[in-house]
Structures are given as structure tokens and as C-alpha cells.
Amino acid sequence: MEKPFINRESFINTKKKNSTGNCPCISLFDLDDPTLERHFKGHRDAITSLDFSSNMKQIASGSVDACVMIWNTRPQMRAYRFVGHKDAVTSVQFSPSGHLVASASRDKTVRLWVPSVKGESTVFRAHTGTVRSVSFSSDGQTLLTSSDDKSIKVWAVHRQKFLFSLNQHINWVRCARFSPDGRLIVSASDDKTVKLWDKNSRECINSFCEHGGYVHHADFHPSGTCIAAASTDNTVKVWDIRTHKLLQHYPVHSATVNSLSFHPSGNYLITASNDSTLKILDLLEGRLLYTLHGHQGPASCVSFSRTGDFFASGGADEQVMLWRTNFDSVDYSEVLQQKGAGDEKASDHRSYSQPSAQVR
């Protein structure tokens, strides 16, 4: 594996001086760079999805090779390979307790695995087409699935009982996620829309139609007030779900954006793209912070750990990479407060181009 390298994106000086006569720009060199800690090899085809357990001791990954792998982050601990799906695994997620791993597959089923050496699982036919995503509610009692059959389904985890479906998309539904409080659902589709649903009324609250391509991934900000989506139009967009307005637009990739993950602090967003890079976005400043070059070929999935200390990425190179975040060790909000007086006020809807990069 070639050594990964990191672009530190230079901040744009506002050219406006504060009362002390100094430019109020933040030095990126106050932040520590992410570092690649480990890489895991064992899958025999492209990685499609990954997730951390709540205690950070395990990482689950799914692959086109139809297997689910459980990687132990502690040294000298063997990985588990779970075999059961008859076709590509498209999505994996740990339950909040870490006692189960859900997996979705092109074989139209969902499996619930016990992430131990035995790899016991229960299976149920969830859809009439490829199942694209699985997502647990924050209490672990409910499971959300989405499919190429254009539907989203909600299940009780206990006994895998079907509860209801949501059916307004007119093309494949690539992703569906619960809000942090479990009251809302966001879905992303090849019909180029992101839809926001009320779980209790089962009604679509709003459709966000700003993307110019298929929408591969969507998720809620940890605060529950915003959503972000990744698209084949090479962009990431962030909306306020209270006003339904587009807040931020990031045209930072040069190819399809496959996946995204919010840092638990809500200050950062990481993305994975077919251009082979991971991008770390600073949501407070609305800027590109880092570009990470690690994967050979498309980067298909990325996820922060529950605490945000680590993130993991997967790609078409069949590798899972474990990175230490590092840059979140600085209390960035304090730095911003020191800067704030001299800054221009941000507009509601801004488009941020990629600044020039310094390669280290």
C-alpha cells in the first residue's frame, strides 16, 4: 500500500484587520493532522459500507464479496468473517448497544448478526429489490431499510416484525436514516431528491430537490436540526430542516460523492468520493479543511467513531483504513470566538470553492 498523503487546505484571508491591526484569520497549523493508524485486509472485493461499535473495539464492514467482516481494533485480535448473504453486502450498522450488526444485501434480505466468533445470524426477506441501507434507531428498538423497490420500511428489531413503509420515491432509495430523537427519517434516492419524513404520521414533510444527480447518501447532523446529502453531481449539500432552506453547498470533489459522516461535535463533516479522496469539511467556517489521499481507486464509504476520535474509510481497493482524527483535539469554537469580531457575516446560502492546497 502506498503511503497516504494529506493536503492541508489553506484558509482564505478576509483581508480585514481587527482593532489590534492583525488579520483575524485562523491558522490551520493550530490543528493536528489526521493520521492513518491501521489498514485491514481480508475482503475480496470493493468495500461498500462500514461502522464502528459504540465502544470502538470493533469495526464492521460489508463488501461486494457478499461477506460481513468484523475487525477488532485491538492489536493481535483476529477478524471475523461472516458468510450468509448470497450477493453483495450494501450496508452494515452496529446496534447502539453493540450487541447486533445489521447488514443489507443485493440478495433482497437483511441479516442481524451477533458480532462474536460464532457469527450467528437471523435473516429476513425485507424487500422485492436490492436492500441498499440499514439503520437502527437511537434506542435500538427499530430498524430502517431502503431498497431498489423504491420503498423505505420500518421494522421492530425484536422478531423482525414489519411495521410500515414509506412509498413516495419514484426511483431506487439508496439510503435512509433516523433522526437522533427518532421522530424523523431522511431518505436519499436516485430520483434526485432527499425526503424528510415524520415517523409518527408517516407523511413526507419536505422534498429537497437541489441536487442535479442521484443522491447516494444522507444523514442528520448530531443536533437533529440539519441534514447533509452526497450526490453523483459531485457535491455535498446541507439543509436546515426547520426552514427547509439550503445552508451550504460544497463542490469540493471531482467525481461522485458516495458517503458522508458527521463528527459527533457537529463541527466537521467527512466525505468519500470516486475521485479516490476523503474530504474533511469545517462546517463552522464553511471550508474544506483536509483532503486525504489513501485509497487506490474510488473511496466508497466513511464513518466517524461514536466519540469522533477516529474515523474509518473503505474503498474499491478492498481495504478498510482506520484513521486517528487528531484535529478535533483543539477546542475550535474558542479559536473561532477569538476570530469572530473581524469576520464578515455569513449569508444563509453560500457556495464554497476548494481553496488552493499545500501538499505536505
C-alpha positions as CSV (number, residue, x, y, z in Angstrom):
1,M,0.0,0.0,0.0
2,E,1.3,3.4,-0.9
3,K,1.8,5.8,2.0
4,P,-1.2,8.2,2.2
5,F,-0.7,11.9,2.0
6,I,-2.8,14.8,3.2
7,N,-3.5,18.1,1.7
8,R,-3.8,20.9,4.3
9,E,-6.2,23.4,2.7
10,S,-5.1,27.0,3.2
11,F,-7.5,29.4,4.7
12,I,-8.7,32.4,2.8
13,N,-7.6,35.6,4.5
14,T,-10.5,38.0,4.7
15,K,-8.0,40.9,4.3
16,K,-9.9,42.7,7.0
17,K,-7.9,43.8,10.1
18,N,-9.3,43.8,13.6
19,S,-8.7,46.5,16.2
20,T,-5.3,45.2,17.0
21,G,-4.2,45.6,13.4
22,N,-3.9,41.8,12.9
23,C,-5.7,39.8,10.3
24,P,-8.5,37.8,12.0
25,C,-7.8,34.6,10.1
26,I,-7.3,31.2,11.8
27,S,-4.1,29.4,11.3
28,L,-4.7,25.9,10.2
29,F,-1.4,25.0,11.9
30,D,-3.2,25.2,15.2
31,L,-4.7,21.9,14.3
32,D,-3.1,18.5,14.2
33,D,-3.3,16.4,11.0
34,P,-5.3,13.1,10.8
35,T,-3.0,10.1,10.8
36,L,-3.5,6.6,9.4
37,E,-3.3,4.2,12.3
38,R,-4.0,0.8,10.6
39,H,-5.3,-0.8,7.5
40,F,-7.3,-4.0,7.4
41,K,-7.2,-6.5,4.5
42,G,-9.5,-9.5,4.2
43,H,-12.3,-8.6,1.8
44,R,-12.0,-10.0,-1.7
45,D,-13.9,-7.1,-3.5
46,A,-14.8,-3.5,-3.0
47,I,-15.9,-2.3,0.4
48,T,-19.4,-0.8,0.4
49,S,-20.1,0.2,4.0
50,L,-18.6,0.3,7.5
51,D,-19.5,1.3,11.0
52,F,-17.9,1.5,14.5
53,S,-19.2,-0.3,17.6
54,S,-20.1,2.1,20.4
55,N,-17.1,1.0,22.4
56,M,-14.7,1.5,19.5
57,K,-13.4,-2.1,19.9
58,Q,-14.9,-3.3,16.6
59,I,-15.4,-2.1,13.0
60,A,-18.0,-3.8,10.8
61,S,-17.6,-3.7,7.0
62,G,-19.6,-5.0,4.1
63,S,-18.4,-5.8,0.6
64,V,-19.3,-6.8,-2.9
65,D,-17.8,-10.2,-2.0
66,A,-21.0,-10.9,-0.1
67,C,-19.3,-11.1,3.3
68,V,-19.5,-9.1,6.5
69,M,-16.2,-8.6,8.4
70,I,-15.8,-7.7,12.0
71,W,-12.4,-6.1,12.6
72,N,-11.0,-5.9,16.1
73,T,-9.3,-2.6,16.7
74,R,-7.1,-4.0,19.5
75,P,-3.8,-5.5,18.3
76,Q,-3.4,-9.2,17.9
77,M,-7.2,-9.8,17.8
78,R,-8.4,-11.8,14.9
79,A,-11.1,-10.6,12.5
80,Y,-14.4,-12.4,12.0
81,R,-15.7,-13.2,8.5
82,F,-19.5,-13.7,8.4
83,V,-20.8,-15.7,5.4
84,G,-24.5,-15.9,4.7
85,H,-25.6,-13.4,2.1
86,K,-25.9,-14.7,-1.4
87,D,-24.9,-11.5,-3.1
88,A,-23.1,-8.2,-2.4
89,V,-23.5,-6.6,1.0
90,T,-24.5,-3.0,0.6
91,S,-24.8,-1.7,4.1
92,V,-23.8,-2.5,7.7
93,Q,-24.5,-0.9,11.0
94,F,-24.0,-1.8,14.7
95,S,-26.9,-1.5,17.0
96,P,-26.4,1.2,19.7
97,S,-25.6,-1.4,22.3
98,G,-23.1,-3.1,20.0
99,H,-24.8,-6.5,20.6
100,L,-26.0,-6.7,17.0
101,V,-24.8,-5.9,13.5
102,A,-27.4,-5.4,10.7
103,S,-26.5,-6.0,7.1
104,A,-28.3,-5.3,3.8
105,S,-27.7,-7.1,0.6
106,R,-28.4,-7.3,-3.1
107,D,-30.0,-10.7,-2.3
108,K,-33.0,-8.7,-1.0
109,T,-32.5,-9.8,2.6
110,V,-31.4,-8.2,5.9
111,R,-29.4,-10.2,8.4
112,L,-28.9,-9.5,12.1
113,W,-25.6,-10.9,13.3
114,V,-24.1,-11.4,16.8
115,P,-20.6,-9.9,16.4
116,S,-18.7,-12.7,18.1
117,V,-16.6,-15.6,16.8
118,K,-19.6,-17.8,16.1
119,G,-21.2,-15.2,13.8
120,E,-24.8,-16.4,14.4
121,S,-27.5,-14.6,12.5
122,T,-31.2,-14.3,11.7
123,V,-32.3,-13.5,8.2
124,F,-35.5,-12.0,6.8
125,R,-36.6,-11.0,3.3
126,A,-37.0,-7.3,3.6
127,H,-37.8,-6.0,0.1
128,T,-38.5,-7.1,-3.5
129,G,-35.3,-5.5,-4.8
130,T,-31.8,-4.9,-3.6
131,V,-31.7,-3.6,0.0
132,R,-29.5,-0.5,0.0
133,S,-29.3,0.5,3.6
134,V,-29.9,-0.5,7.2
135,S,-30.1,1.9,10.1
136,F,-31.0,1.4,13.8
137,S,-33.0,4.0,15.8
138,S,-31.1,5.5,18.7
139,D,-32.9,3.2,21.2
140,G,-32.0,0.1,19.2
141,Q,-35.7,-1.0,19.0
142,T,-36.4,-0.1,15.4
143,L,-34.7,-0.8,12.1
144,L,-35.0,1.2,8.9
145,T,-34.3,-0.2,5.5
146,S,-34.4,1.2,2.0
147,S,-34.4,-0.5,-1.4
148,D,-34.3,-0.5,-5.2
149,D,-38.0,-1.4,-4.9
150,K,-38.4,2.4,-4.2
151,S,-39.6,1.9,-0.7
152,I,-38.4,2.6,2.8
153,K,-39.5,0.1,5.5
154,V,-39.6,0.3,9.3
155,W,-39.2,-2.9,11.4
156,A,-39.3,-3.9,15.0
157,V,-35.9,-5.4,15.8
158,H,-37.5,-7.9,18.1
159,R,-38.7,-10.8,15.9
160,Q,-38.1,-8.6,12.8
161,K,-41.7,-7.6,12.7
162,F,-42.7,-5.3,9.7
163,L,-44.3,-2.1,11.0
164,F,-44.9,0.2,7.9
165,S,-43.5,1.5,4.7
166,L,-42.9,4.9,3.1
167,N,-43.5,5.0,-0.7
168,Q,-43.2,8.4,-2.4
169,H,-39.8,8.0,-4.1
170,I,-40.0,7.2,-7.8
171,N,-36.6,5.5,-8.1
172,W,-34.1,3.5,-6.1
173,V,-33.8,4.6,-2.4
174,R,-30.1,4.5,-1.7
175,C,-30.1,5.5,2.0
176,A,-32.5,6.1,4.9
177,R,-31.6,7.3,8.4
178,F,-33.4,8.1,11.7
179,S,-33.0,11.5,13.3
180,P,-31.2,11.5,16.7
181,D,-34.5,11.7,18.6
182,G,-36.1,9.0,16.3
183,R,-39.0,11.2,15.3
184,L,-37.9,11.9,11.7
185,I,-36.5,10.0,8.8
186,V,-34.3,11.2,6.0
187,S,-34.0,9.3,2.7
188,A,-31.9,9.7,-0.4
189,S,-32.8,8.5,-3.8
190,D,-31.9,8.1,-7.5
191,D,-34.9,10.3,-8.2
192,K,-32.5,13.1,-7.3
193,T,-34.4,14.1,-4.2
194,V,-33.8,14.0,-0.4
195,K,-37.0,13.5,1.5
196,L,-37.8,14.3,5.1
197,W,-40.5,12.1,6.8
198,D,-42.4,12.2,10.1
199,K,-42.2,8.8,11.6
200,N,-45.4,9.0,13.6
201,S,-47.7,10.4,10.9
202,R,-45.8,8.6,8.1
203,E,-46.1,11.7,5.9
204,C,-43.4,13.3,3.8
205,I,-42.7,16.7,5.4
206,N,-40.5,18.0,2.6
207,S,-38.6,17.1,-0.6
208,F,-35.3,18.7,-1.2
209,C,-34.6,18.9,-5.0
210,E,-31.4,20.9,-5.3
211,H,-29.2,18.0,-6.3
212,G,-28.5,17.6,-10.0
213,G,-27.7,13.9,-9.8
214,Y,-28.6,10.7,-8.0
215,V,-28.4,11.1,-4.2
216,H,-26.3,8.3,-2.7
217,H,-26.2,9.2,1.0
218,A,-28.0,11.4,3.5
219,D,-27.8,11.8,7.3
220,F,-28.8,14.0,10.2
221,H,-26.5,16.5,11.9
222,P,-26.0,15.4,15.6
223,S,-28.2,18.3,16.7
224,G,-31.1,17.0,14.6
225,T,-31.6,20.4,13.0
226,C,-29.8,19.9,9.7
227,I,-29.3,17.2,7.1
228,A,-26.5,16.6,4.6
229,A,-26.5,14.7,1.4
230,A,-24.0,13.4,-1.1
231,S,-24.6,13.0,-4.8
232,T,-23.4,11.9,-8.2
233,D,-23.3,15.6,-9.1
234,N,-20.0,15.7,-7.2
235,T,-21.4,17.9,-4.4
236,V,-22.4,17.8,-0.8
237,K,-25.3,19.9,0.4
238,V,-26.5,20.9,3.9
239,W,-30.1,22.0,4.6
240,D,-31.9,23.3,7.7
241,I,-34.8,21.0,8.3
242,R,-36.7,23.7,10.2
243,T,-36.8,26.3,7.4
244,H,-36.2,23.7,4.6
245,K,-33.5,26.1,3.2
246,L,-30.2,25.2,1.7
247,L,-27.5,26.3,4.1
248,Q,-24.3,25.1,2.5
249,H,-23.1,23.8,-0.8
250,Y,-19.7,22.1,-1.2
251,P,-18.4,21.5,-4.8
252,V,-15.2,20.0,-3.4
253,H,-15.0,16.6,-5.2
254,S,-14.2,15.9,-8.9
255,A,-16.4,12.7,-9.0
256,T,-19.4,11.1,-7.4
257,V,-19.7,11.6,-3.6
258,N,-20.6,8.2,-2.2
259,S,-20.8,8.6,1.6
260,L,-20.6,11.2,4.4
261,S,-20.4,11.2,8.2
262,F,-20.8,14.0,10.8
263,H,-18.3,14.3,13.6
264,P,-20.2,13.9,16.9
265,S,-19.4,17.5,17.8
266,G,-21.3,18.7,14.7
267,N,-18.4,20.9,13.7
268,Y,-17.0,18.7,10.9
269,L,-18.2,16.5,8.0
270,I,-16.2,13.9,6.2
271,T,-16.9,12.6,2.7
272,A,-15.8,9.8,0.5
273,S,-15.7,10.0,-3.3
274,N,-15.0,8.2,-6.6
275,D,-12.2,10.7,-7.1
276,S,-10.3,8.4,-4.5
277,T,-10.2,11.1,-1.8
278,L,-11.7,11.8,1.6
279,K,-12.6,15.4,2.3
280,I,-12.9,16.9,5.8
281,L,-15.2,19.9,5.8
282,D,-15.3,22.6,8.6
283,L,-19.0,23.3,9.0
284,L,-18.5,26.3,11.3
285,E,-16.3,28.1,8.7
286,G,-17.9,26.5,5.6
287,R,-14.5,25.5,4.3
288,L,-12.5,22.5,3.1
289,L,-10.1,21.5,5.9
290,Y,-8.3,18.4,4.6
291,T,-8.0,16.3,1.6
292,L,-6.9,12.7,2.3
293,H,-5.3,10.5,-0.4
294,G,-5.1,7.0,0.9
295,H,-7.2,4.7,-1.3
296,Q,-6.2,3.4,-4.7
297,G,-9.4,3.9,-6.7
298,P,-12.8,5.1,-5.5
299,A,-13.4,5.7,-1.8
300,S,-16.8,4.2,-1.2
301,C,-17.6,4.7,2.5
302,V,-16.5,6.7,5.5
303,S,-17.6,6.9,9.2
304,F,-16.6,8.7,12.3
305,S,-16.4,6.6,15.6
306,R,-19.1,7.4,18.2
307,T,-16.7,9.7,20.1
308,G,-15.1,11.2,17.0
309,D,-11.6,10.3,18.0
310,F,-11.3,8.0,14.9
311,F,-12.8,7.5,11.5
312,A,-12.6,4.6,9.1
313,S,-12.8,4.5,5.3
314,G,-13.3,1.8,2.7
315,G,-12.7,1.6,-1.0
316,A,-12.7,-0.3,-4.2
317,D,-9.1,-1.3,-3.3
318,E,-10.7,-3.8,-0.8
319,Q,-9.1,-2.1,2.2
320,V,-10.5,-0.7,5.4
321,M,-8.4,2.2,6.8
322,L,-8.5,3.3,10.4
323,W,-7.5,7.0,10.9
324,R,-7.0,9.0,14.1
325,T,-8.8,12.3,13.9
326,N,-6.4,14.5,15.9
327,F,-7.7,17.8,14.6
328,D,-10.7,17.7,16.9
329,S,-8.4,17.9,20.0
330,V,-8.3,21.7,19.6
331,D,-11.4,23.5,21.0
332,Y,-12.1,25.1,17.7
333,S,-15.1,27.0,19.0
334,E,-12.8,29.0,21.3
335,V,-10.5,29.8,18.3
336,L,-13.5,31.0,16.3
337,Q,-14.7,33.2,19.1
338,Q,-11.3,35.0,19.2
339,K,-11.6,35.4,15.4
340,G,-15.3,36.4,15.3
341,A,-15.2,40.2,15.6
342,G,-13.3,40.8,12.4
343,D,-15.2,38.4,10.2
344,E,-17.8,39.2,7.5
345,K,-21.2,37.8,8.4
346,A,-22.0,34.7,6.5
347,S,-25.0,34.6,4.2
348,D,-27.7,31.9,4.5
349,H,-26.7,30.1,1.3
350,R,-23.1,30.0,0.4
351,S,-21.1,28.1,-2.2
352,Y,-17.6,27.3,-1.2
353,S,-15.0,26.5,-3.8
354,Q,-11.9,24.5,-2.9
355,P,-9.1,26.7,-1.8
356,S,-5.5,26.1,-3.0
357,A,-3.9,23.2,-1.3
358,Q,-0.5,22.8,0.3
359,V,0.8,19.3,0.0
360,R,2.8,18.0,3.0
